[in-house]
Amino acid sequence: MDYGTWPPVLVVDVEGNGAQPPDLVEVAAIPVVNGSPVPSSTRSILIRPPHPITPFARRVHGIRNEDVAQAPTWEQVGPQIRASLDGAWIAAHNAHVDYGVLVRHMPGWKPAGVLDTLRLARATLPKAGRYSLDALIELTGIDLASVPGRRHRAAYDAHATAQLLIALAGHYEAWDALIAAAVPPGMPGAPVPPAPKSEEPTLW
């Protein structure tokens, strides 16, 4: 895989407040450049949701209502986040969740494409058995010891997913082969199947 041929890719992760539909409480994005995540360019922000964070959501990501009490609202930071994501491919683990939440908050937004590391892992490692982010990190031997933060916080999970994306992408020769395996059907960036060849006209 020649990572230098990749278009701009941002690995994203979102954390919600446990409501249905969920409101955002944290968003992070980390760029992948030449086959490596760029931690110094990670963007991560806490967001004050319109509804309180539920106890269940707090147990998952550890973000408390006190932590976001002084954070900006989506209305204040949404345009900035949208501008930072415009024109890029995004990647996430189980991407329909992150993509769905972002689209709900940014009507009309459409990234260049969506890479799903869950779908990619199932195609690349068909005998893995388990495909959670934790299981795949362990299976691939990715070392996250130097990554600041903790699991289920947006910046940490985005970095972990970026490392997984790079590890899995190494099994493919080119970008086109990667997106054929990684982009879910119907998502932006999905390869368009070739039109069926028309048959030569005959007399009958």
ZAMARGU-4260 file (C-alpha; in steps of 0.2 Angstrom, whole numbers, plus 5000, padded with zeros to 4 digits):
<rodrens>
0) 5000/5000/5000 | 5007/5017/4995 | 4999/5028/5009 | 5005/5043/4999 | 4991/5041/4987
5) 4978/5043/5000 | 4966/5058/4999 | 4964/5068/5015 | 4958/5056/5029 | 4951/5060/5046
10) 4948/5047/5059 | 4933/5052/5069 | 4925/5047/5085 | 4910/5054/5094 | 4903/5052/5112
15) 4885/5055/5116 | 4874/5059/5131 | 4864/5042/5130 | 4848/5051/5124 | 4838/5044/5109
20) 4842/5051/5097 | 4859/5055/5105 | 4866/5072/5107 | 4885/5075/5106 | 4896/5078/5121
25) 4913/5075/5113 | 4920/5075/5095 | 4938/5071/5090 | 4946/5069/5073 | 4964/5064/5070
30) 4972/5066/5052 | 4981/5051/5044 | 4996/5057/5034 | 5008/5045/5024 | 5002/5030/5034
35) 5003/5038/5051 | 4991/5047/5063 | 4997/5064/5067 | 4993/5067/5086 | 4999/5085/5086
40) 4985/5089/5074 | 4971/5080/5084 | 4956/5090/5086 | 4945/5086/5101 | 4931/5096/5109
45) 4919/5094/5123 | 4901/5100/5119 | 4887/5104/5131 | 4872/5094/5126 | 4854/5101/5127
50) 4849/5086/5139 | 4859/5079/5154 | 4871/5065/5151 | 4863/5049/5157 | 4871/5038/5171
55) 4873/5024/5158 | 4883/5035/5146 | 4893/5042/5160 | 4898/5025/5165 | 4904/5021/5147
60) 4914/5037/5143 | 4917/5045/5160 | 4911/5062/5155 | 4900/5070/5169 | 4888/5084/5167
65) 4900/5095/5177 | 4913/5092/5164 | 4903/5100/5151 | 4894/5113/5161 | 4905/5127/5154
70) 4908/5119/5137 | 4901/5127/5121 | 4885/5121/5113 | 4883/5113/5096 | 4876/5129/5089
75) 4892/5138/5094 | 4905/5125/5088 | 4895/5115/5074 | 4900/5127/5060 | 4919/5125/5065
80) 4918/5106/5066 | 4909/5105/5049 | 4922/5116/5041 | 4936/5105/5047 | 4927/5089/5041
85) 4922/5096/5024 | 4931/5088/5009 | 4939/5074/5018 | 4936/5056/5019 | 4931/5051/5037
90) 4935/5034/5045 | 4927/5026/5061 | 4924/5010/5069 | 4906/5004/5066 | 4906/5020/5056
95) 4887/5021/5053 | 4885/5026/5071 | 4897/5041/5070 | 4892/5046/5053 | 4874/5045/5057
100) 4876/5056/5073 | 4886/5069/5063 | 4874/5069/5048 | 4860/5072/5061 | 4869/5087/5068
105) 4875/5094/5051 | 4860/5092/5039 | 4866/5092/5021 | 4884/5087/5025 | 4892/5074/5015
110) 4911/5068/5017 | 4921/5063/5002 | 4919/5045/5008 | 4917/5034/5024 | 4929/5021/5029
115) 4922/5008/5041 | 4936/4999/5051 | 4923/4986/5057 | 4918/4982/5039 | 4937/4982/5034
120) 4942/4970/5048 | 4928/4958/5044 | 4934/4958/5026 | 4953/4957/5030 | 4952/4945/5045
125) 4938/4934/5042 | 4943/4922/5056 | 4945/4935/5069 | 4930/4929/5078 | 4927/4946/5088
130) 4927/4963/5080 | 4926/4975/5094 | 4939/4989/5093 | 4947/4981/5109 | 4948/4964/5102
135) 4955/4970/5085 | 4968/4981/5094 | 4974/4965/5104 | 4973/4954/5089 | 4984/4965/5078
140) 4996/4969/5092 | 4994/4988/5091 | 5003/4997/5105 | 4993/5011/5113 | 5004/5014/5128
145) 5009/5031/5122 | 4992/5037/5118 | 4986/5050/5131 | 4968/5048/5138 | 4958/5032/5141
150) 4946/5021/5131 | 4929/5027/5126 | 4935/5045/5126 | 4934/5052/5108 | 4953/5057/5105
155) 4959/5040/5112 | 4947/5030/5102 | 4950/5040/5086 | 4969/5037/5088 | 4966/5018/5091
160) 4955/5017/5076 | 4968/5026/5066 | 4981/5014/5071 | 4969/4999/5066 | 4965/5007/5049
165) 4983/5008/5045 | 4987/4991/5051 | 4972/4984/5040 | 4976/4994/5025 | 4993/4986/5024
170) 4984/4970/5017 | 4979/4980/5002 | 4989/4985/4987 | 4980/5001/4982 | 4967/5014/4988
175) 4954/5007/4977 | 4956/4990/4984 | 4955/4997/5001 | 4939/5007/4998 | 4931/4992/4990
180) 4933/4982/5006 | 4930/4997/5019 | 4916/5008/5012 | 4898/5001/5017 | 4886/5000/5003
185) 4876/5016/5001 | 4889/5027/5010 | 4898/5041/5002 | 4913/5035/4993 | 4906/5018/4989
190) 4913/5011/4972 | 4900/5012/4958 | 4898/4995/4950 | 4901/4995/4932 | 4886/4997/4920
195) 4882/4980/4912 | 4888/4978/4895 | 4875/4980/4881 | 4873/4966/4870 | 4877/4968/4852
200) 4861/4971/4842 | 4855/4956/4831 | 4843/4953/4818 | 4831/4943/4829
</rodrens>
